[in-house]
Amino acid sequence: MNELVGQHYIEEAIERFREELEGPRKPESPDSDIRYLSELDKKVRQTHTSHMTPNMSGQTFAVKHNYFPEVRITKEEMEKILRIVKEKELLLRPDRGTFNPIYTVSEITPVTPGTVIVEPPVLTFADEQLPESYNFKKLSEYFPSKQLLDFCGLPKIEEEESFRY
C-alpha cells in the first residue's frame, strides 16, 4: 500500500515539473474524423426552435425541429462516413423521419462492463440526401448487430417499411 501512495506522489511531482517546463496541458481536441462528421452535419441538417404551450397554464417550452435542406451527400462523402463508422466502431442507426427514414451516427462510450453511454448523434441525415447508389438496404450492412443493440439497451432495428409512411 505504501508503495502505491509513494508512486502516486512521484507521478504528481513529475506532472507538476512537466507543467512548469511546458505549461498546462491543452484539452485534447476532438478526433479529426469526428470533427469531419460534425462539420458535415452542419451542412446537411439545420435545427429550428419553436415554443409550444402544452396546456392552459400558459407555460411554454422550447422544441427543436430538424430541417434537412435539399443538400445531397456526395458519393465520396458517403464512402468516408461509412469508413469512419466502421473504423471508429460508431453506431449508425435509422430512425423515423417525417415520411422516410433519417440516419444518425453516434459514438458509444463504455462505462463499465455491460454498461455504455450512447452519445448524442454527431451526424444526422435524411434518406433523401443519400447519393444515387445508396439506400436503406446498402446502409443496413453498417447497422449494429442485435447483440450490440441489446448491450446498449436500444430497440432492435425494424424492417425498412416501418420507417416509411
Secondary structure, DSSP 8 states (H G I E B T S, - for coil): -HHHHHHHHHHHHHHHHHHHHH-S-------HHHHHHHHHHHHH-EEEEEEE--STT---EEEEEEE--S----HHHHHHHHHHHHHHT-EEEEEE-SSSEEEEEE-EEEEETTEEEE---SEEEEGGGS-TT--HHHHHTTS--HHHHHHHT------GGGG--
